[in-house]
């Protein structure tokens, strides 16, 4: 029965979501204040109060245990790169994602501090003392049996399918253009034996168009771009609901029979008829699963599956 509900939910999702081309990725706020907020949210899950220098000092103390020399701008840039930049080496977020997945086979959307405490509790019985940098390094040793976390650069091909689950419910009566729709990766995605998307990784979509239900049986319609899906290394991969994803949803529904919950599947892109004939609203619950696909070739740090 549960499997049937999932298939029905998948089919329903395929009815109402039509992706649009993303004009531009969400811009990163590169101001000092913007970067500091990003660091604080990544570290603690919330922003701090007080002067910029005080906030920077606390971040450095908690993560590094020291205050590097240089201007406040350079110090904030250094912290930001440590947490998020994978250019020269895996970032702190990447390392923690790898450790969390190795231990639980899932990643969460919690802060670095909270995730470190949770992992220490699972592995060692409780949170530990020391800087977050040292604690993450110790967790890596415990999780992988060595100092080095087995991360390798991996290319994700265009049109790689990603199964996702909604975090934000879709209710046409409550949505407006520009609203954010949150979702999570529902299943691990491997490329040649390397994990590139982990179950639980977050994604962000945007409502691009809403048409409310009207008379004469005209149903509500919602258009959402599932634009930004987080890879295992914390980087954002551009995604969308394209033809390959729609075909996958159609195949899943067809595996259960052409008629699902009284609805007949017709057409090449998963159009459903026989339901909502009286101009009904859209109400799709959180947890509903569907597929999206990557928009272009992207290189990320992935976890070698042999390290599981």
C-alpha positions in Angstrom: 0.0 0.0 0.0 2.8 2.4 0.9 4.5 1.7 -2.5 1.2 2.4 -4.3 0.9 5.7 -2.5 4.4 6.7 -3.5 3.7 5.8 -7.2 0.5 7.8 -7.1 2.3 10.8 -5.5 5.0 10.6 -8.1 2.4 10.6 -10.9 0.6 13.5 -9.3 3.8 15.5 -9.1 4.5 14.8 -12.7 1.2 16.4 -13.6 1.8 19.8 -12.2 5.5 20.5 -12.4 6.8 21.9 -15.7 10.4 23.2 -15.4 11.5 26.5 -17.0 14.9 27.5 -18.1 16.8 29.2 -15.3 18.0 32.6 -16.5 20.7 32.8 -13.8 21.7 31.0 -10.7 21.0 32.5 -7.4 23.6 35.2 -6.8 25.9 34.9 -3.9 26.1 38.0 -1.7 29.9 38.7 -1.8 29.8 41.6 0.6 31.6 41.3 3.9 28.3 41.1 5.7 26.9 38.6 3.3 29.8 36.2 3.6 29.8 36.6 7.4 26.1 35.6 7.5 26.8 32.6 5.3 29.6 31.5 7.6 27.5 31.9 10.7 24.6 30.0 9.2 26.9 27.2 8.1 28.6 27.0 11.5 25.8 27.6 13.9 22.6 27.5 11.9 21.8 31.2 12.8 23.5 34.6 12.6 25.2 36.2 15.6 24.7 39.7 17.0 27.3 42.3 17.7 30.0 44.1 15.8 31.6 42.4 12.8 35.0 42.0 14.5 33.5 40.3 17.5 31.5 37.9 15.3 34.6 37.1 13.3 36.7 36.5 16.4 34.2 34.0 17.7 34.0 32.1 14.5 37.8 31.9 14.3 38.0 30.8 17.9 35.4 28.1 17.5 36.7 26.7 14.2 40.4 27.4 14.2 41.3 28.1 17.9 43.3 31.1 16.7 43.1 34.5 15.1 45.0 34.8 11.8 46.7 38.1 11.0 45.4 40.3 8.3 42.5 42.6 7.7 39.0 41.7 8.8 38.0 41.3 5.1 40.8 38.8 4.5 40.0 36.9 7.7 36.3 36.6 6.7 37.4 35.5 3.2 39.6 32.8 4.8 36.8 31.5 6.9 34.4 31.4 4.0 36.9 29.5 1.8 37.5 27.0 4.6 33.9 26.2 4.9 32.7 26.4 1.3 35.5 26.5 -1.3 36.5 23.2 -3.0 39.0 24.8 -5.4 42.2 23.5 -3.9 40.9 20.9 -1.4 37.6 19.6 0.0 35.9 22.2 2.1 34.8 21.7 5.7 31.2 21.2 4.5 32.4 18.6 2.0 34.4 16.7 4.7 31.5 16.7 7.1 29.1 15.6 4.4 31.4 12.6 3.6 31.7 11.7 7.3 28.0 11.9 8.0 27.1 9.8 4.9 29.7 7.2 5.8 28.2 6.9 9.3 24.5 7.2 8.5 24.2 6.9 4.7 22.4 10.2 4.7 23.3 13.9 5.1 21.3 16.5 7.0 20.7 20.2 6.6 21.9 21.0 10.1 24.8 23.3 11.0 28.4 22.2 11.3 28.3 22.5 15.0 25.1 20.5 15.4 26.2 17.8 13.0 29.5 17.4 14.7 27.9 17.0 18.0 25.4 14.5 16.6 28.1 12.4 15.0 30.3 12.5 18.1 27.3 11.3 20.1 26.6 8.4 17.7 30.3 7.4 17.4 31.8 8.2 20.8 28.8 8.6 23.1 28.7 12.4 23.4 30.0 15.8 22.1 33.7 16.5 22.5 35.8 19.5 23.3 38.2 21.3 21.0 38.0 23.3 17.8 35.6 22.2 15.1 38.5 21.8 12.7 40.1 19.2 15.0 36.8 17.5 15.8 36.0 17.1 12.1 39.4 15.6 11.5 39.0 13.2 14.4 35.5 12.2 13.1 37.1 11.6 9.7 39.7 9.2 11.2 37.0 7.3 13.0 34.6 7.1 10.1 37.2 6.1 7.4 39.9 4.5 9.4 42.5 7.0 8.4 43.3 10.7 8.3 42.4 11.2 4.6 38.7 11.2 3.6 38.4 9.4 0.3 37.1 12.2 -1.9 37.9 12.4 -5.6 36.9 14.8 -8.3 34.1 13.4 -10.4 32.2 14.6 -13.4 28.4 14.5 -13.3 27.1 14.2 -16.9 24.3 16.3 -18.3 20.8 14.7 -17.7 21.8 12.6 -14.8 18.6 11.7 -13.0 18.1 12.7 -9.3 15.2 11.4 -7.3 14.0 14.0 -4.9 11.3 14.4 -2.2 9.4 17.6 -1.4 10.1 19.4 1.9 7.7 22.2 1.1 4.2 21.1 0.4 2.7 22.4 -2.9 -0.7 24.2 -2.3 -1.8 26.3 -5.2 -4.1 28.4 -3.2 -1.2 29.5 -0.9 1.6 30.0 -3.5 2.7 33.0 -5.4 5.4 33.7 -8.0 8.8 33.9 -6.4 8.1 31.6 -3.5 10.8 29.1 -2.5 10.1 25.4 -2.7 12.5 23.2 -0.6 13.3 19.6 -1.4 15.8 16.9 -0.6 17.6 14.2 -2.5 15.6 11.0 -1.9 18.2 8.4 -3.0 22.0 8.4 -3.4 23.3 9.0 -6.9 26.4 7.2 -7.9 28.6 7.9 -11.0 30.9 5.0 -11.8 31.0 3.9 -8.2 31.4 7.4 -6.7 28.7 9.1 -4.7 27.9 12.6 -6.0 24.4 13.3 -4.5 23.6 11.9 -1.1 20.2 11.1 0.3 19.0 14.1 2.4 21.0 16.7 0.5 19.0 20.0 0.2 17.7 21.6 -3.0 15.9 24.9 -3.7 13.2 25.6 -6.3 11.3 28.7 -7.2 7.6 29.1 -8.1 7.6 30.7 -11.6 3.9 30.7 -12.4 0.7 30.0 -10.6 -2.8 29.7 -12.2 -5.6 29.3 -9.7 -8.5 26.8 -10.3 -11.4 28.4 -12.2 -14.8 27.5 -13.4 -15.6 25.2 -16.3 -13.4 22.6 -14.8 -10.2 24.5 -15.3 -7.7 23.1 -12.8 -5.0 25.0 -11.0 -1.5 24.9 -12.4 1.8 25.5 -10.8 5.1 25.9 -12.6 8.3 25.4 -10.6 11.9 25.5 -11.5 13.9 22.9 -9.5 17.0 24.8 -10.1 19.6 24.2 -7.3 20.5 20.8 -5.9 23.3 20.3 -3.5 26.0 17.8 -4.3 27.9 15.8 -1.7 30.7 18.4 -1.7 28.2 21.2 -0.8 28.4 22.8 -4.3 25.2 23.7 -6.1 24.4 21.8 -9.3 21.9 23.3 -11.8 19.0 20.9 -12.3 15.5 21.0 -13.9 12.5 18.9 -14.6 13.2 17.9 -18.2 12.0 15.3 -20.6 14.2 12.5 -19.2 12.8 13.1 -15.7 9.3 13.2 -17.0 9.8 9.9 -18.8 11.2 8.3 -15.7 8.1 9.3 -13.7 5.9 8.0 -16.5 7.8 4.7 -16.4 7.4 4.3 -12.7 3.7 5.0 -13.0 3.3 2.5 -15.9 5.0 -0.2 -13.9 2.0 -0.1 -11.7 -0.4 -0.3 -14.6 -1.8 2.4 -17.0 -4.5 3.3 -14.5 -3.4 4.6 -11.1 -6.0 5.6 -8.5 -8.6 6.1 -11.2 -6.4 8.2 -13.4 -5.4 7.3 -17.0 -1.9 8.1 -18.1 -1.7 9.5 -21.6 0.7 11.2 -23.9 4.6 11.3 -24.1 5.2 13.6 -21.1 3.0 12.1 -18.4 -0.3 14.0 -18.9 -3.0 12.7 -16.6 -6.7 12.9 -17.3 -9.8 11.7 -15.5 -8.9 13.6 -12.3 -9.6 17.1 -11.0 -12.3 17.7 -13.6 -14.1 20.3 -11.5 -11.4 22.9 -11.4 -9.7 21.6 -8.3 -6.7 23.1 -6.5 -3.3 21.4 -6.3 -2.4 20.0 -2.9 0.7 17.8 -2.9 2.1 16.8 0.4 5.7 17.1 1.7 7.5 13.8 1.1 6.1 13.4 -2.4 8.8 12.0 -4.7 9.6 12.9 -8.2 12.6 13.1 -10.6 14.7 16.0 -11.9 17.9 15.9 -14.0 21.2 17.8 -14.2 21.3 20.6 -16.8 25.0 20.5 -17.7 28.2 18.6 -17.1 29.5 19.5 -13.6 32.7 18.5 -11.7 32.4 17.9 -7.9 34.2 16.1 -5.2 32.6 12.7 -4.7 33.0 9.9 -2.2 34.5 6.6 -3.5 31.9 3.9 -2.8 34.6 1.5 -1.7 35.0 3.6 1.4 31.4 2.8 2.6 
